[in-house]
Amino acid sequence: MNNIQPASTPTVINSRAWKYTSLVFYPTAVFRIWKDSYPLVIKLLYTLVGLPVFLGVFLFLAITGFALFLRPLDLSVGNRPDRTVYNSGGNYQSTFLKTGAETNGAYELIQVEVEPHGGNEWHYHKNFDETFTVLKGQAQVGQGKKEFRVNEGQSATARRGEMHYFLNPTNSTMLLRVKVSPAGGLEKSIRIAYGLANDGQFNGPLTKNPWHMALLLGYSGTYLPDVPGFIQEPLVNALAKIAQWKGEDKALEKYFR
């Protein structure tokens, strides 16, 4: 009787598995592709296209991995006597009615003046809910996939993780009360943003110092559309922690200490 041999021995299977899994690791894959008899165009295409992808993934893992060993972001604010801060660029103000320190971290309550046609863009927060109550005027609110008007005395709530925005669609100043639950770093981020704006430290929507932008996003826990959350969230948090580790927050202390 003839012995029937298996179609594939473990050695052959392991060899094939190594061949395909090695393509995941770019340096090994480049070596294998150039060693094997692939067409030249495939070798060049894989090498040129794969390099920026590999460098991007490596840089992302290096930044987020390094930040794991750094201390958490400091969201605290000093015992400031000024309850109202002004933004001379837009000629409006915010008043801190209740701070996180005063509510033991339960919530923050801020009254915001929004200039005509002013507001913010689509964004979301991961760690808190945000409720907007119109005290004067009218607001346009985007929430999820909806956009609607909120009249005086009415409220709208953006839950954590929900994309949203608000703006003043009128020609008069709007008065808005914002409640953040639980308390986060909203007071700190507003004080810093207004201070930087007053000192001319913005180029359009971005700060002149990129590390300060990372800190602002990190303090407020703000994330933007069009970038996947699994990339954006750890990267923003990591860059903010690295900025703090570098001491970039020291130049901002005059705004919140």
NORKAUR-V741602 format. One record per pair of residues at least 4 apart in sequence whose C-alpha atoms are under 7 Angstrom apart, sorted by the first residue. I is the first residue (numbers start at 1). J is the second residue. D is the distance in Angstrom with one decimal. If there is no record, write none. Layout:
# NORKAUR-V741602
I	J	D
I	J	D
This chain:
# NORKAUR-V741602
8	12	6.0
8	13	6.4
9	13	6.3
10	14	6.0
11	15	6.1
12	16	6.3
13	17	6.1
14	18	6.1
15	19	6.1
16	20	6.4
17	21	6.0
18	22	5.6
19	23	6.9
22	28	6.1
22	29	5.8
23	28	6.8
23	29	4.3
24	29	6.9
25	29	6.0
26	30	6.1
26	50	6.9
26	54	6.3
27	31	6.4
28	32	6.3
29	33	6.0
30	34	6.1
30	47	6.3
31	35	6.1
32	36	6.0
33	38	6.5
33	43	6.2
34	43	6.2
38	42	6.5
38	43	6.6
39	43	6.5
40	44	6.2
41	45	5.9
42	46	6.0
43	47	6.1
44	48	6.0
45	49	5.9
46	50	5.4
47	51	6.1
50	54	6.0
51	55	6.1
52	56	5.9
53	57	6.2
54	58	6.0
55	59	6.0
56	60	6.1
57	61	6.2
58	62	6.0
59	63	6.1
60	64	6.1
61	65	5.6
62	66	6.0
63	67	6.2
63	238	6.5
64	68	6.5
64	234	6.5
64	235	6.2
64	238	5.3
67	238	5.1
67	241	6.3
67	242	6.4
70	241	6.6
72	241	6.7
73	241	5.9
75	185	5.1
75	188	6.7
75	219	6.2
77	188	6.1
77	256	5.6
77	257	6.0
78	256	6.0
78	257	4.2
79	257	6.9
80	257	6.7
83	95	5.5
83	96	5.3
84	93	6.7
84	94	5.6
84	95	4.2
84	96	6.4
85	93	5.6
85	94	5.5
85	95	6.5
85	191	6.8
86	92	5.9
86	93	4.3
86	94	6.6
86	194	6.6
87	91	5.6
87	92	5.5
87	93	5.9
87	194	5.0
87	197	6.7
87	198	6.1
88	92	6.9
88	198	5.7
89	197	6.4
89	198	6.4
90	115	6.9
92	113	5.6
92	114	6.5
92	115	6.4
93	112	6.2
93	113	5.4
94	110	6.7
94	111	5.6
94	112	4.4
94	113	6.2
95	110	5.7
95	111	5.0
95	112	6.5
96	109	6.3
96	110	4.6
96	111	6.4
97	109	5.4
97	110	5.4
97	111	6.8
98	102	6.3
98	108	5.5
98	109	4.8
98	110	6.9
99	103	6.5
99	108	5.0
99	109	6.5
100	104	5.9
100	105	4.6
100	106	6.7
100	107	5.7
100	108	5.2
100	183	5.2
101	105	6.1
103	107	6.2
105	182	6.1
105	183	4.9
106	181	6.2
106	182	4.8
106	183	5.6
107	179	6.8
107	180	5.4
107	181	4.5
107	182	4.5
107	183	4.1
108	179	5.6
108	180	5.1
108	181	6.8
108	183	5.1
109	178	5.8
109	179	4.6
109	180	6.6
110	177	5.7
110	178	5.1
110	179	6.5
111	176	5.7
111	177	4.4
111	178	6.2
112	175	5.9
112	176	5.1
112	177	6.1
113	173	6.6
113	174	5.8
113	175	4.8
113	176	6.3
114	118	5.9
114	119	6.5
114	168	6.5
114	173	5.7
114	174	5.1
114	175	6.4
115	168	7.0
115	173	4.8
115	174	6.5
116	168	5.7
116	169	6.7
116	170	5.6
116	171	4.8
116	172	5.2
116	173	5.4
117	167	6.4
117	168	4.8
117	169	5.0
117	170	6.2
117	171	6.9
118	167	5.6
118	168	5.5
119	166	5.7
119	167	3.9
119	168	6.2
120	165	5.9
120	166	6.0
120	167	6.2
121	165	5.5
122	163	6.2
122	164	5.2
122	165	4.8
122	224	6.7
122	225	6.7
123	163	5.3
123	164	5.6
123	165	6.5
123	222	6.6
123	223	5.6
123	224	4.6
123	225	6.1
124	161	5.6
124	162	5.6
124	163	4.6
124	164	6.1
124	222	5.8
124	223	5.4
124	224	6.5
125	160	5.4
125	161	5.4
125	221	5.6
125	222	5.2
125	223	6.3
126	160	5.0
126	161	4.8
126	221	6.8
127	160	6.0
128	160	5.1
128	180	6.3
128	181	5.3
128	182	5.6
129	158	5.8
129	159	4.5
129	160	4.9
129	180	5.7
129	181	5.3
130	157	5.6
130	158	5.2
130	159	6.5
130	178	6.8
130	179	5.7
130	180	4.7
130	181	6.6
131	155	6.8
131	156	5.7
131	157	4.1
131	158	6.3
131	178	5.6
131	179	5.1
131	180	6.6
132	155	5.4
132	156	5.3
132	157	6.2
132	176	6.6
132	177	5.8
132	178	4.8
132	179	6.7
133	153	6.6
133	154	5.7
133	155	4.2
133	156	6.7
133	176	5.7
133	177	5.1
133	178	6.6
134	138	6.6
134	139	6.9
134	150	7.0
134	151	6.4
134	152	4.9
134	153	5.5
134	154	5.9
134	155	6.4
134	175	6.2
134	176	4.7
134	177	6.4
135	152	5.5
135	153	5.8
135	175	5.3
135	176	5.5
135	177	6.8
136	152	5.4
136	174	5.5
136	175	4.8
137	151	6.8
137	152	5.7
137	174	4.9
137	175	6.7
138	149	6.9
138	150	5.8
138	151	4.7
138	152	5.9
138	168	6.6
138	174	6.6
139	149	5.7
139	150	5.1
139	151	6.6
139	166	6.6
139	167	5.8
139	168	5.0
139	169	6.4
140	148	5.8
140	149	4.5
140	150	6.2
140	166	5.6
140	167	5.3
140	168	6.2
140	169	6.3
141	147	5.6
141	148	5.5
141	149	6.1
141	165	5.7
141	166	4.4
141	167	6.7
142	146	5.7
142	147	4.3
142	148	6.6
142	164	4.9
142	165	5.0
142	166	6.3
143	147	6.2
143	158	6.5
143	163	6.0
143	164	4.4
143	165	6.9
144	162	5.9
144	163	5.2
144	164	6.1
150	154	5.9
150	155	6.6
158	162	6.0
158	164	6.5
168	174	6.3
184	220	6.8
185	189	6.1
185	219	4.9
185	220	5.0
186	190	6.1
186	219	6.9
186	220	5.1
187	191	6.2
188	192	6.2
188	219	7.0
188	256	6.4
189	193	5.9
189	216	5.5
189	219	5.8
189	220	5.8
190	194	6.0
191	195	6.1
191	255	5.9
191	256	6.1
192	196	6.0
192	252	6.6
192	255	5.5
192	256	6.8
193	197	6.1
194	198	6.1
195	199	6.3
195	255	5.9
196	200	6.2
196	201	5.0
196	202	6.8
197	201	5.7
197	202	6.0
201	207	5.8
201	208	5.6
202	206	5.6
202	207	4.2
202	208	5.4
203	207	5.8
203	208	5.9
206	213	6.6
207	212	6.5
207	213	5.6
209	213	6.9
210	214	6.4
211	215	6.3
211	243	5.6
211	248	6.7
212	216	6.2
213	217	6.2
214	218	6.0
214	236	6.4
214	239	6.0
214	240	4.9
215	219	5.9
215	240	4.7
215	243	6.8
216	220	6.2
217	221	5.7
217	222	5.1
217	236	7.0
218	222	6.8
218	236	6.3
218	237	5.6
218	240	5.4
223	233	6.9
227	232	6.1
228	232	6.1
229	233	5.4
230	234	6.8
231	235	6.2
232	236	5.9
233	237	6.2
234	238	5.9
235	239	6.1
236	240	6.2
237	241	6.2
238	242	6.1
239	243	6.1
240	244	6.3
241	245	6.1
242	246	6.1
243	247	6.4
243	248	5.4
244	248	5.7
244	249	5.6
249	253	6.6
253	257	5.3
